[in-house]
Each structure stands twice: as C-alpha cells, then as structure tokens.
Amino acid sequence: MDLDIAGRKALLCASNAGLGLACAKAVAAEGVDVVINGRNPEKIRAAQAEVEAVARGRVSAVQADVSTEEGRAALLAACPDADILLNNNAGPKPKRFLDTKRQDWEETYHSNYLAPILLVHAVIPGMIERGFGRIINITSAMVTTPRPHLTLSAGARAGLTASLKALSFEVAPHNVTINNMLPERIDSPRQIEMAYAVMKRDGLTFEEARAAQVQSIAAKRLGRPEEFGAMFAFLCSSYAGYISGSNMHLDGGSYPGLV
C-alpha cells in the first residue's frame, strides 16, 4: 500500500534506537525525507546507516538532546519545515510517588512535557500554512492506566495528551492531525531497562523479570518494533487525515477499558 507521503519531511526525535528507530525506518521506506536524532554519536551513526538501508528519500542525523533549548534549536534548524513530527524522549525511571523528589518532577516535566510542547509550537504554523501536518507523540499506556511505580511518566504524559488534545480541535480543519501512540511492552531497550528495575524491586533474575513482562499482555508476547513503526507510518499517511486527537493503544489487546 502506497501511503502517499513520499517527499514529505519528517523530524523524528529520539530515533536512533528502539521505537523511534522503528518509526524512522517505516516512513523512510515510504520515501519520506527524515531527520533522525539522538544523543549518542555512535548510536546515531549506526542508526543512520540502518535507516539509509531501507530509505527511498534523504536521511540526515542530528546529535542533540531534545530536552534542551539548544538541542531543539539544532533539530529545527535541520528541518525547519517539517510535515511530520515525532515527539519521543526517554521516559523517567520508575518510582513510587513518595520516593520522588522535586528534581524528578522538574526533569520529567522538561523531558516529557515541555520539550514536545515547544516543538509542536514551532512546527504547527508551517503545517497549517501548507495544509498538511502529522504530529505523533509516543507517550505511554500509563496515560490511560496509571500504575503506582510509574507516577512520573503518567503525570507528564497525561498532561501532554490533554494539552495537545485541546490543540487538535483548532488544527484539524487545516489537515493537521495530532495523535498519540501508547506502547505497552514493545520489545525495545526501554523494556530491558524496566526488567532490570523489576529485578531490583522484586528480587527476580533477569530471565524471570523478562518472562513476567508478557504475563499481563493478552497476546502473551512482546510487541515487535516493526509493528509499532507500521502504525506510525499509517498515522503519517494521507489516508489518516480523519484520525486526530486519538490515543492508539499498541499493547497486544491488554487495555481493559472501552474508551
């Protein structure tokens, strides 16, 4: 299926590994010109080569921390007229509410709320003017099913979801959509990090912690990054213009709610 986005330009935050890299590969294969991003120069070089291997358009890379003003400026300089924006950033470490400190909340706010908000603020006017825009935020299943040990992630990402839901009503008439992808147990470096956290918390071996990750998943397996990337590519497509302000659960059928 041709997604009708060849020649579009995509600014893809935190896309040198994991889910962000899967998203970059998916749209690059559709002919989108992509700017990938990360903080580690070696990982960026490796990711750029991996994306270029499947790309039908241009691939460039920017080493920058999207959480900083300087990092965002570098990204926007590399792609000032983005048609597609992927907001993604590392999530905070698992902590229960009473174990958090003010610094934890401030860091999470800057990384997982303020950084994406400011990037959206920068790219939205051009998208409206051109009559096409796709903004996708990788948030978390914690937005709709918060859990005690992920209170930092739940708070920042639920706030981002609410703020951009309000914006989505304003920009929808201009063919600019804003959607959120809520991953739950996609096989990625983040899940390995979470497994180590469970090891420490519950006294398990790494193998036991990894096996436990699938027990709450209805499909009884971890999701594949390429499945996540395929959904991202579709949400970026010309065929997804009637989908906006939505939370897309990619969780193997595990979300227990109806709405």
Secondary structure, DSSP 8 states (H G I E B T S, - for coil): ---S-TT-EEEETT-SSHHHHHHHHHHHTTT-EEEEEES-HHHHHHHHHHHHTT-SS-EEEEE--TTSHHHHHHHHHH-TT-SEEEE-------B-GGG--HHHHHHHHIIIIIHHHHHHHHHHHHHHHHT-EEEEEE--GGGTS--TTBHHHHHHHHHHHHHHHHHHHHHGGGTEEEEEEEESSBSSHHHHHHHHHHHHHHT--HHHHHHHHTTT-TTSS-B-HHHHHHHHHHHHSGGGTT--S-EEEESTT------
